[in-house]
Amino acid sequence: MDPLFDPADFRIPAGVAHVCAGGETPFLHRHDAALAAYARDKSLGEPGRAAQEAVLARARDRVAAAWDVAREDIGVCASVAEGVSLVVESIDWREGDNLVVDPDEYPSVVAPAALQRHPRIAIRFARMGDPDAVAAAVDARTRMIGVSHVSYLTGERFDLAPLRAAADRAGALLVVDHTQAAGWLPIRPHLADFAFAATYKWLLGMTGTAVACWNRARQPHWMPATAGWHSLAGGTARPDWQGGAVALLPDAMRFARGNPAHAALYVLDGALDYLGGFEAAAVARHVQGLTAALLARLAAAGIASTTPADPARHGASICIAHPRAAALSAALHAHGVWAWNGRGRVRFSFHGYNGSADVERIMGALKDVGPC
């Protein structure tokens, strides 16, 4: 398999297998011009702000088209953690209420609820890949099921349909983090009440902004518990703070309490334009062709992976649990394989700029470095 994207479009050094998209993707060269355009517009005074808002609007349109939702369903926030926090804070939690998550769920989905004090929220664990376990964990006091579409830890991909059914039985929200899926897997957030995605991984953007999707058809009356000047209706006009309810923006931009990270949005707009040049299904096929190939090669070499072998049950990452993961990752890096370390595992993540040669380089490097 040759790369689907031209590796020359990215800041990838020659002779390197860049397989750490689950942590950070390489920068597109076109982002240099995007950042220069932001610097130009930022310096133009009030017309420059209008130009920045136009880029925001265009990026929202691109996400909405890719995710098959209305533009009004798409907003931005600083991070997935901020977006989930806004949802958690908006729930009228009562003593004894609970949140259900996978035991290995990413902290950004769990921490906003785990740190709430008044009242404390019970955290219940269930393997999201086991619908029966989820059904057993959910009860009438479950207010939210939180899940990453693809696990950052193992690379396992979860079927969202049974989670939606479990949430409906309890009258709970389903909140989905698509970070490990968006950009290589077609995203259809219709099953979620709220969906988020960081943009600095497979979406080829940078840190500073995340996508926030508010399913207004499922939650038409949702309101965050906090706001800022940017999320208020009526622009910068002074609201009647004493006269009653403060009006919020009618769409998902109410997730942006303050100024959006415009520089990151210029980069995201260019990244989405680039990704839009490829059929989404073709990107998914390419990526999963590489993951399947690596899993097969690892199995043949007797190297165990914590990632499910079934392509329908894994994402774009293949993970190897290792007691000295940091040392193994460093050794691989020295051999030209840029993987990602952390949480006791090494993760190899593929995107469109990868090809079969990267699989070969991974296997060769693993053979050369030994057990570390």
C-alpha positions in Angstrom: 0.0 0.0 0.0 1.4 3.3 -1.0 0.5 6.4 1.1 -2.9 7.9 0.3 -1.7 11.4 1.1 1.6 12.7 -0.3 4.0 12.6 2.7 5.8 15.6 1.1 2.8 17.6 2.1 3.8 17.2 5.8 6.8 17.9 8.0 7.9 14.3 8.0 11.7 13.8 7.9 13.0 11.4 5.2 13.4 7.8 6.4 11.0 8.2 9.3 7.9 6.1 9.9 5.7 8.8 11.5 3.1 6.6 13.3 2.1 8.7 16.3 -1.2 10.3 15.0 -2.9 9.2 18.3 -0.7 11.7 20.0 0.2 14.3 17.4 0.1 14.3 13.6 2.9 16.1 11.7 2.1 19.6 10.5 1.0 20.2 7.0 3.3 22.6 5.1 0.2 24.6 4.1 -0.3 25.5 7.8 2.6 28.0 7.5 0.5 30.1 5.1 -2.5 29.7 7.4 -0.7 31.1 10.4 0.7 33.9 8.3 -2.8 34.7 7.2 -4.0 34.8 10.8 -1.1 37.1 11.7 -2.1 39.4 8.8 -5.8 39.5 9.7 -5.1 39.9 13.4 -3.2 43.1 12.6 -5.9 44.7 10.5 -8.0 46.1 13.3 -11.8 45.6 13.2 -11.9 44.3 9.6 -9.4 41.7 10.6 -11.8 40.4 13.3 -14.4 40.0 10.6 -12.0 38.0 8.5 -11.3 35.8 11.6 -15.0 35.2 12.1 -15.3 34.3 8.4 -12.7 31.6 8.8 -14.5 30.3 11.9 -17.8 30.1 9.9 -16.0 28.2 7.1 -14.4 25.7 9.4 -17.8 25.1 11.0 -19.3 24.5 7.6 -16.6 22.0 6.7 -17.1 20.0 9.9 -20.9 20.1 9.5 -20.6 18.8 5.9 -18.2 16.0 6.9 -20.3 15.0 9.9 -23.6 15.2 8.1 -25.2 17.7 10.5 -26.5 21.2 10.4 -23.9 24.0 10.8 -25.9 25.2 13.8 -25.1 21.9 15.6 -21.3 22.6 15.3 -19.4 24.9 17.7 -15.9 25.1 19.0 -14.4 25.1 22.5 -10.8 25.1 23.7 -10.6 21.3 24.4 -12.7 18.2 24.8 -12.2 18.5 28.5 -13.8 22.0 28.4 -16.7 20.8 26.3 -17.5 17.9 28.5 -17.2 20.1 31.6 -19.8 22.4 30.1 -22.2 19.5 29.7 -21.5 18.1 33.1 -22.0 21.4 34.8 -25.4 21.8 33.0 -26.9 18.7 34.5 -29.0 19.1 37.6 -27.2 16.4 39.6 -28.8 15.0 42.7 -27.3 13.0 45.5 -27.0 9.4 44.4 -26.8 10.1 40.6 -24.1 8.4 38.6 -22.0 8.5 35.5 -21.1 5.3 33.6 -17.8 5.1 31.8 -15.2 2.5 30.7 -12.6 1.6 33.3 -9.9 2.9 30.8 -11.8 6.0 29.7 -9.7 9.1 28.9 -9.6 11.5 31.8 -11.2 14.4 29.8 -14.4 12.5 29.8 -14.3 11.4 33.5 -12.6 14.2 35.4 -15.3 16.9 35.0 -17.7 14.7 36.9 -15.2 13.0 39.2 -14.1 16.4 40.7 -17.6 17.8 41.3 -18.3 18.2 45.0 -21.9 19.4 45.5 -23.2 16.8 45.1 -20.6 14.2 44.5 -21.3 12.1 41.4 -20.9 8.3 41.7 -18.6 6.9 38.9 -19.6 3.5 37.7 -17.4 1.4 35.4 -18.5 -1.0 32.6 -16.6 -2.2 29.6 -18.1 -0.2 26.8 -17.5 -3.1 24.4 -19.8 -5.3 26.5 -23.4 -4.2 26.0 -24.6 -6.5 28.8 -22.1 -5.0 31.3 -23.2 -1.5 30.3 -26.9 -2.4 30.7 -26.1 -3.8 34.2 -24.3 -0.7 35.3 -27.0 1.8 34.1 -30.0 2.4 36.3 -32.6 5.1 37.0 -30.0 7.3 38.6 -27.6 7.3 35.7 -27.5 10.8 34.2 -24.8 10.3 31.6 -22.8 7.7 29.8 -19.5 9.0 28.6 -17.4 7.2 26.0 -14.5 7.6 23.6 -15.5 6.2 20.2 -12.1 4.7 20.1 -10.0 3.9 23.2 -6.8 6.0 23.5 -5.3 3.2 25.6 -6.0 0.0 23.6 -7.3 1.2 20.2 -10.6 -0.6 20.7 -13.5 0.9 18.8 -16.9 0.8 20.5 -20.4 0.3 18.9 -22.4 3.3 20.0 -25.8 1.9 19.2 -26.2 -0.2 22.3 -24.9 2.6 24.4 -27.5 4.9 22.9 -30.2 2.3 23.8 -28.9 2.0 27.4 -28.9 5.8 27.8 -32.5 6.0 26.5 -33.7 3.4 28.9 -32.3 5.5 31.8 -33.2 8.9 30.3 -29.5 9.7 30.4 -27.2 11.7 28.1 -24.8 9.9 25.8 -21.6 12.0 25.5 -19.1 10.8 22.9 -15.4 11.8 22.4 -14.6 11.2 18.7 -10.9 12.4 19.1 -9.4 9.0 18.2 -11.7 8.6 15.2 -12.4 12.0 13.6 -10.2 12.6 10.6 -9.8 8.9 9.5 -13.2 7.4 10.2 -16.4 9.0 8.9 -18.2 10.5 11.9 -21.9 10.4 12.3 -22.7 11.9 15.7 -26.5 11.5 15.5 -26.6 8.8 18.3 -24.9 11.2 20.8 -26.5 14.0 22.7 -23.2 15.8 22.6 -20.1 14.9 20.7 -16.6 16.3 20.7 -13.3 15.9 19.0 -9.8 17.3 19.5 -8.4 18.6 16.3 -4.6 18.1 16.6 -4.6 14.4 15.8 -6.2 12.8 12.7 -8.0 16.1 11.9 -4.5 17.5 11.1 -5.0 20.7 13.1 -3.3 22.0 16.2 -4.0 22.4 19.9 -6.2 25.2 21.1 -9.5 24.3 19.6 -11.9 21.3 19.6 -15.1 20.5 17.8 -18.3 20.6 19.9 -21.5 19.1 18.4 -24.8 19.7 20.1 -27.5 17.4 18.9 -30.3 20.0 19.0 -32.8 17.4 17.8 -32.3 15.3 20.9 -31.6 18.1 23.4 -33.4 21.2 22.0 -33.6 23.0 25.4 -30.0 22.5 26.5 -28.4 25.4 28.2 -24.9 25.5 29.8 -24.7 26.6 33.4 -22.0 29.2 32.7 -21.4 31.7 29.8 -19.1 34.4 28.6 -19.4 37.4 26.3 -19.0 35.3 23.2 -21.7 32.8 24.0 -24.3 35.5 24.7 -26.9 36.5 22.1 -26.8 40.1 21.0 -23.0 40.5 20.6 -21.3 42.8 23.1 -24.4 44.8 24.0 -24.8 44.9 27.8 -27.5 42.4 28.8 -30.1 43.2 31.4 -28.4 41.3 34.2 -31.1 42.1 36.7 -34.1 41.6 34.5 -34.2 37.8 34.2 -32.7 35.1 32.0 -29.7 36.1 29.9 -30.1 35.0 26.3 -27.5 32.7 24.8 -26.6 32.1 21.2 -29.2 29.8 19.7 -26.7 27.3 18.3 -23.6 25.3 19.3 -21.4 28.3 19.4 -22.7 28.7 23.0 -19.8 26.3 23.8 -17.4 29.2 23.1 -17.7 31.4 26.2 -14.8 33.6 25.1 -12.9 34.3 21.9 -12.3 31.2 19.9 -8.7 30.3 19.2 -8.6 31.9 15.8 -5.1 30.9 14.9 -5.9 27.2 15.5 -9.1 27.7 13.5 -7.1 29.0 10.5 -5.0 25.9 10.7 -8.1 23.7 11.1 -9.8 25.3 8.1 -6.8 24.4 6.0 -6.6 20.9 7.4 -10.3 20.3 6.7 -9.9 21.6 3.2 -7.0 19.1 2.7 -8.9 16.2 4.1 -11.9 17.1 2.0 -9.8 16.3 -1.1 -10.1 12.6 -0.2 -13.1 10.4 0.1 -13.7 9.7 3.8 -14.4 6.0 3.2 -11.1 5.7 1.3 -9.2 7.1 4.2 -10.8 4.6 6.5 -10.0 1.7 4.2 -6.4 2.8 3.8 -5.9 3.2 7.5 -7.5 -0.1 8.5 -5.5 -1.8 5.7 -2.4 -0.7 7.6 -3.7 -1.6 11.0 -4.7 -5.1 9.8 -1.3 -5.6 8.2 0.6 -4.6 11.4 -1.6 -6.8 13.6 -1.0 -9.7 11.3 2.8 -9.1 11.3 2.9 -8.7 15.1 0.9 -12.0 15.6 3.3 -13.8 13.2 6.2 -12.5 15.2 4.7 -13.6 18.5 4.2 -10.0 19.8 0.9 -9.6 21.6 -1.3 -6.5 21.1 -4.0 -5.2 23.3 -5.9 -4.0 20.2 -8.8 -6.3 19.0 -7.9 -8.0 15.7 -11.3 -7.5 14.1 -11.1 -4.3 12.0 -14.7 -3.5 13.0 -13.6 -3.4 16.6 -10.4 -1.3 16.4 -9.4 2.1 15.3 -6.3 3.6 13.7 -3.9 2.6 16.5 -2.3 -0.7 17.4 -1.1 -0.9 21.0 1.5 -3.1 22.7 1.5 -3.2 26.5 5.1 -3.2 27.8 6.6 -2.8 31.3 9.3 -0.6 29.8 7.2 1.3 27.3 9.2 4.5 27.6 12.5 2.8 26.9 11.0 0.8 23.9 9.5 4.0 22.5 12.8 5.8 22.8 14.7 2.9 21.1 12.2 2.8 18.3 12.5 6.6 17.8 16.2 6.2 17.4 15.5 3.6 14.7 13.3 6.0 12.8 9.9 4.8 14.1 8.1 7.7 15.8 5.4 6.0 17.9 3.7 7.2 21.1 4.5 6.1 24.6 2.4 6.3 27.8 0.2 4.4 30.2 2.4 1.3 30.0 2.0 0.8 26.3 3.5 1.8 22.9 1.0 3.0 20.3 1.4 2.9 16.5 -1.1 5.1 14.8 -1.6 5.3 11.1 -3.0 8.0 8.8 -3.2 8.7 5.1 0.5 9.7 4.8 1.5 6.2 5.9 2.1 3.1 3.8 3.2 -0.5 3.9 6.9 0.7 4.1 6.0 2.1 7.5 4.7 -1.4 8.6 8.0 -2.9 7.4 10.0 -0.3 9.3 8.1 -0.9 12.5 8.7 -4.6 12.3 12.4 -4.2 11.5 12.9 -1.8 14.3 11.1 -4.1 16.8 13.4 -6.9 15.7 16.5 -4.7 16.1 15.7 -3.2 19.5 14.7 -6.4 21.1 12.7 -6.6 24.3 14.2 -3.4 25.8 
